[in-house]
Amino acid sequence: MNRLWRPIKEGFKGVFRHFGMSLSAISAVMVTLVILGVFLLFYENVNNITTRIEESVQIYVTIQRTAEDNVDSQVSQINSIDGVSQITFISKEDEIKNWIAELGPEYEPYQNDNNPLFDAYTVTIEEGSDIVAIANQINNYSWSREVSYGGADTVSMINLLDGTRYIGYVFVVALTLLAIFLISNSIKMSIHSRANEIGIMRIVGATNGFIRSPFIVEGLLIGLFGSIIPVLVVVFGYQRLYNLLGGRIIVEMFQMVEPQLVTLDIALIIVIIAMIVGIVGSFISVSRYLRWKR
């Protein structure tokens, strides 16, 4: 039990005994984690917006009049395309009724034999990035009269949001590596200032694990202390921003993720990352120092 308690006690002592350097490391980690937390929230919202847009994007396919009796065969063909998630058949009779309901009774004369519309399908896809390929495949079927999906603007928006998601992922990884670097440097300075203490421990036969363990606890504590403000910013700051913007970014289509669905998860991620980077940063620095001093 004493062997377990000693590194914890020495780790706490190390943080407060070298408070200036610890505070510097905590501040650096705090700033990095605040930026990381903000970017994680941004990433989650971009991901949510992209998903909503992809779910709302549909391919509209009208059917040649000569092929209106082959619905089962046509549905089977569309279903065979990879990436199709749902197909809805819309008869021209239902379509003209929708026109009358939305645009007024002046379209009533176009019912029955005077109906100029075509039977159609709306095709929902799994990934917005596949929309052009799927639309082109459907357009090649002989019964297909016209295929529309919003054109180049829709594709450009989906590609832009997908690119933003990828950049966000890279940025999160980069910030995590930066936090490891900051803690590693802080622990390195702390080790150099305690060179004599480490030297004495080595003279009396202390193992590398015995020497290393308090520094790892110290790094863990620096990470935890550095995560407090970022967690508060994520939990309370995002809630306030959500309320201020009314839950949307500029337009109704760009709905923000509700705070209760995202903030606690991101806060937990920040704490876990803080602990991991603290342990890893300390381990790297101490291991390098002990290797140099063999």
Beta strands, then each sheet from edge to edge (+ up, - down):
strand 1: 58-63
strand 2: 84-90
strand 3: 120-125
strand 4: 144-148
sheet 1: 2+ 3- 1+ 4-
end
